Amino acid sequence: MKKTAALILSLALLLGACSVTPPEETEPGGDPVESSAPAEGDYTNKYSYVANVNFSETDTIYFGKQYNDKYILYSDKETGLYGVLCGKPDCTHDNKSCWGYIGHSEFLSYYKGRLYWVATSPKNGALDALFSMAEDGTDRKTLKQGSFMTGRAAFDSFFFNECMYFCFQENTVVDTVPHTIIRIYKTSLTTEDDFALVAEMDVGDGQFNNARSYFQDGKFCFEVALRRENNNVFRAYTFDTETGEISLAGEAVTSRLVNEFYAESPGVWYYPSAAEDGVPAVYRMENGVSEKAYELADPEERWYISQLGSGVCMARSQETRDFRVWLLDMEGSTLYKGDLPMSHRADLPEPHYLFGAYLLGGDTKSVVFKELEVLNGVRADYYVRYDFTPQGLEEHLLMVRDPDPSYLGPQG
C-alpha cells in the first residue's frame, strides 16, 4: 500500500496534476491538447524507425509497454522513477480497472500531450480500435472503431496535422511473381471521421523483406527492401500528406542479401555485408552506386553486424556468449567497444537468462536497448539507456515490469 501511495504521489508531481475522476470511454472529438514535448515536424517517435516497439518519449518522460504485458509504463528522465502510468488511488495495477491497462496493444505513440495505441476492440475483440489518454494517465478515450487492422500487416504509424496514419504492407502474386503492396490509412484525431484508405501502391516485384520510415521536409518517407530470386532491391518512396501521392524517390539493386539497412535520406542507404576478405563491412549506396563505407577489422576478435539502428551500427562478438558489442557511427568511428553493462541483472532471482538485446535507436550521445530477460520461464523486457562517456557506457535502467503484477520499480 505504501508503494502504491508513493507511486501515485510521485506520478502527480512528475506528470502534472492528476485528476481523480475515473477515466470513461468517451465519444470521439474534443479540443486538441497542447503539447509539452518538442515537436520535430509532426512525426514524433524516432524509435519506430527500427520497428513497432511500443516505446516513445517526450522531453521529460519515456513511455513503453512490454511484449507480454498489458500496462503502459512510464519513466521520468530526471529522477529515474518508473512504474505503471496510472493516477488511480490505491490501484494494484493487476486488472482491467487500472487506468494504465491497455490490453493487447500495438503502436504506442506520443503526440501533442497524449498517448495513442491500437488495442482490442470492446465490441468484437479484434485489433481494430484506436485509443488515447492524457500523458498523466487520465482522460482515457476510445477514438475510433473499425476493421482497418484486420488481415493486414502494419509496419509503422505517424502523425501529421491532427491526423494519424497507418502504413501496411501486403504480399501478393502478379502473374506468378511475388509483389508487395503498400497501403496508407488515415484518420482524424479531432473528428468522428472513420479510417480511410488515402494511398495504395504496388512497390514492385519481390518479397517484402524489411522497411524503414521517417518524416522529412513535410513528407513521410518509407524505404523498402525486397528480396528477389537473384538479387535484392531497395526502393525509396515519399508520401505527400496533402495530395496523397506516393512517389518513387530512389532505387538500387544489389546482389548482396540485405536484412538490415539504414536510410540516411531518400535514395541513400547503408547496409551491412561481408567484404571480399570476409571482414564485416558497412556499404553506402547512392544513385544506384554502392561503395564500402568502412570495415570492422579486428585481428584479435571476430565480429558480425547485427543492427543499423537510427544511424548507429551495432556488431556482436562471435568469440563469446556474453553480450559484447561494438557500436559505431555511420562514418565508422567507434563509439564503444566492450561488454554491454547490465548491472540491473545482478540481483535477479534464479533461474533467469538473457534471451537477447536489441538496439531500438539513438545517436552519438546515447542509445536505447530493449533487453529480453526470461525469469522463471516468463519474459520481461528491460528498457535501458546507455550514455557514451569518456569512461565508457553509463547505464540507466529506464523501465521494466516484472512478471509479478505488484512490482512497481524503484520508488525513490
N, C-alpha and C positions, 0 to 999 in steps of 0.2 A: 504494500500500500504506500509506503514511504517513497519507493522508487517511482511508482506511478504518479504520485503527487509532485515529486521533483521534476518529472518529465513535463507535466502539464505546466508547471510554473516556468521552467526554462523555455518551453516552446512559446509561451505567451511573451516572454521577454525578448526572445530571439527573433520571432517572426512577426511581432506586432500584436496588437490587442486582439485576442481570440474571442469570438462570440461564443456564448454557452448555449445558444439555441441549436438543438439538434438539426443536422442537415436533412433536407427533404428533397425528393425528386421533384423538380420544378419544370415548368414549360420552357421551351427554348426562347431565347431572346434576352432582352435586358441591355443595360448600358454597358459599353466596353469598360474594362477595368484598366486603370492606369498602370503602366509597368514601372517596377522598381529596378529592373535589370537593364544593363546597357544593351542597346539594340545594334546588331550587325545586319543591316538591312532588315529583313523580317525573318530570315532563316536563322533560328537561334540555337539549334542543337548540333554542335560540331562533332559530338560523339556518334551521331547516326551516320557519319561518313563511313565508318567501318561496318556497321550492321545495326539492326534494330536491337539495341542493347538495354532499353528501358532505363536509361541513365541520362540525366540532364542537369543543368546548373544555372544559377543566377550569379550575380556579383558576390553574393554572400552565402549562398546555400547550395548544396548538392541535393539532388533528388534521385532516388533509384528504387528498383524492385528486383528481388531475387527471382531466379528461374522457377523455383518450386514454391514460392511464397505468394501470398495474396494481399500483401500490405505495402503501401508506399512508405519508404524510409526517407529520412532527411539527415543531413549532416551540416552543422554550422562550420563555416570555414575558419572563423576566428577562434572559437572555443574548442572545436573538435568534438562537441557533444553530438550524439546521433541517437536515433530511435525511430519508432513508428510516427508518421506525421498524423497526429491526432490530438485535437484540443478538447476531447470529451472528458469531463471529470470522472475519475475513478475507473477509467476504461482499462481492461486487462488485455486488449489487443488480441483476442483469440476467438472472435466470432464476427458475424456479419454486421452486428450493431456498431462495431468500431468505425469511427469516421475515416480511418485510414485504410479500410478494407476495400479493395478494388477487384477481387476475384481473379479469374484468368484474364490477364490483360496484355496488350501489346502497345507499342508506340507511346510510351510515357514521355511526354514532352512538356516544355515550359514555354509560355508565350504571354507577354504583357500581363504579368501578375497572376496568371492562372496556370494550373496543370491540366493537361488533356491526355486521354487514353482511350483506346478501343477495348471494350470488355464484353463479357457475356451479357446478352440482352435479357432483361427481366421477362420479356414476352415469349421468346422461343429458344433461349439458351445458346443461340449462335453468336459468333464473333461479328456482330453487326450493329453495335450501338456505340455512339460517341458520348463520353462522359467528361465532366470538368469539375474542378473545385478550386477555391482560392488557395494561394500559396501558403496560408497559415493553417490549412487543413479544415476549413469551414466552407459553407456555401456550396455544397455539392449539388450538381445538376445533371440530369440526363438531357443532352442536347439534341441528339438525333437517333432515330432507329430506322434501319433499313437493311438491305441484303448486299451491300457493296463489298463486304469481305468474303462472301460465300464462294467457295470454289476457286479462289484466285490467290496468287502468291504475291504479297506486298513486300517491296524491298525498301521503301522509305516513305516519309511524310514530311511536309514542310508547311510553313505559314506565310501568308502574304495578304496585306490589305484586309485584315479581319476575316480571312478565309483559311481553311485548312485543306491541303491537297494530299492525296494518297497515290503512290505510284505502284503499279502492278506489272508483273511480267507473266506471260503465259507461253508455254511451249506448244507448238502446233506443227503440222506437216503440210507442206505445199508441194504437190507433185512428187511425193515420196521423199522430199528433202526437209529436214528439220528447220523450222523457223522460230523466231522469238517475236512475240507481240508485246508492246509496251502500251499500257493504258493509264491515263491520269484522271482521277476523280476529284471533284471539288465540292466543298460545302461551306456555307456561310456560318460564322460563329455568332452572328447577331440577329439572324432572321430564322424563320422556320423552313427555309428552302431545303429540300432534300439533297442527297448526294447526286451529283450529275457527272456524267462522262463528258470531259471537256477536250480530250485529245486521245488519239489512238494511232499507232504506227507500227508497221512491220519493220523491225530494225535489221532484217536480213537473214540470210541462210546461216544456220549454225545453232548449236545447242547452247542455251544460256549457261554461262559459267560463273560470272560474278558481275557486280555492279558497284559503282561509286557515285555519289551525288553531292552537290554543294550549290550554294547560291552566289552568283557573281554578276555584277553590273546590271542588277534588276532582272536577271533571268535565272531560272532554275536550270542547272547543268547536270546531266547524268551521263555517265560513261558505262558502256557495257563491254564485256569480254565474251566473245562467242567462240565455242570450240567446234572446229570442223574436222573432217577426216584427216587432212594432211597439214593443217596449219591452224593458227588462232588469229582472230581478227579483233582489233579494238575499234570501237565507234564512239564518237563523242557527239552528244546532241544538246541543244538548248531548247527550253520550253518557254515561250513568251506568255506570261500570265495575262497580258492584255488581249492578245489575239487568239490564244490557244494553239498557236502554230508550233510544231516541233520541227527543228531544222538540224540537218547534219552539219557539224562544226569541224569534224576531222575523222580520218580513217587511216588505219595502218594494219599491216599483216605481218605476222612473224611465224617462223617455223617452230619457235620455242613454245613449250607448254606453259601457259600462264594461268595460275590460280590466284595470284595476289598481285595487285598493282596500286599505284598512287597516281592520281591525276593532278598535275600542277595547275593546268588550265585546259580549256577545251582543245584537244589535239596534241597535248604534251603529256606523255606518260612515262612513269618509272616502273620497272618490273624486275624481279629477281630471276636469275638463271645462272647456271654454272658456266664459267668461262671455258675457253678451249682447253686449258690445262687442268680443268676440274675444280679450280678455285671458285667459290661462290662470288657472284658479282651482281651489281645493280646496273641495268641498262636504261638509257634515256632515249625515247623515241619522239621525234618531232618532224612533221611534214612527211611522215612515212619512212623516215631515215632513222635507223637505230644505231646507237654507239654506246660503248661501255662508259658508264659514269664513274665507277670505282669498283675495286675488288676488296674482298675481306681476306687478305693474305695474312696468314699466321703460321710460321714454320713449326710452332710448338703445340698447336691445338687445331682440331678440325671443327668447322662451323657450318651451319646451314641457315639460310634466311627463312624465317617463318612468317614475318608480317612486315608490311609497309603501312603504318597507320598514321594518317594525317601528317605525313611528311617526316616521320621518324621510322627508321629501319631497325627491326629487331632480329638478331640472329641468336640461335641457340647452340650451345656446345654439344658436340657429338661424343665427347670424351667422358661425360658423367651423367648420371641420372638426376643429379641435383639441378636446380633451376639456375644455370649460369648463362648470362646474357651478354650480348654486345649490342649497344644502342648507338646509332649513328644518325647524323642529319643527311639530307639528300645530296650534299656535296661530298659525303664520305668522311667527314670529321667525326671522331669518336666522342660521344657524349658520356658514355660509361661502359666499362668492360669489367665483368666480375660476377660474383654471386648476387642474385636478387635478394635484398634484405627482407626477411619475413619474421621479424621478432614477434609479431602478433600470433604466430603459431606455437610459441614456446610453451604456453600453459594449456594447450588444448588437451582434453581428456582422450586417452586411448580407447578404442582404436580409431586412428584417423590417418588419411594420406592425401597428398596433393594430387588432384586429378589433372589440373592444367592451370595455366595463367595466360591471359590474353590481353594484349595491348589494345585498349579502347581508343586512345588518341592522346594528343599532347603536342608539345613543341620543344624548342631547345631549352626551355626553363623547367618544365616538368612533364611527366607522363602519368596517365591513369591506367591501372591494371584491374582486371577482374580475375581474382584467383579462386579457383573452384576447389574447395575442401570437402572431403567426404568424412562425415562424423557419424560413427555407428551406422554406416550404410546409408546415411541421408546427406544429400548435397547441401552445402552452404556456400554462398557467394560472398567473398570478401572484396570490397572495393577499396583499393589502396592507391594513393598518390605518392609518387616519388619525385622529389625535387633534386635537380642537378646542382651540386655544390662542389667547391674545390676539393673537398674531402671524400667525395663520392655521392652515393644516393642517400637522401634523407627521407625516411619512411614515415608516411602519415596514413594510418588506418581511417578510412572515411566512414564506412558503414558495413554492417553485417547483421543478419538476423539469424540467430541460432535456431536449430530445429525445435528447441524448447520455446513455445509461444510467449512465455513470460519474460524472455530475455529482451532487455531494452538498450543495452550498451552502456558505456560509462556515463555517469550522471554528475560528474564534477566533484 
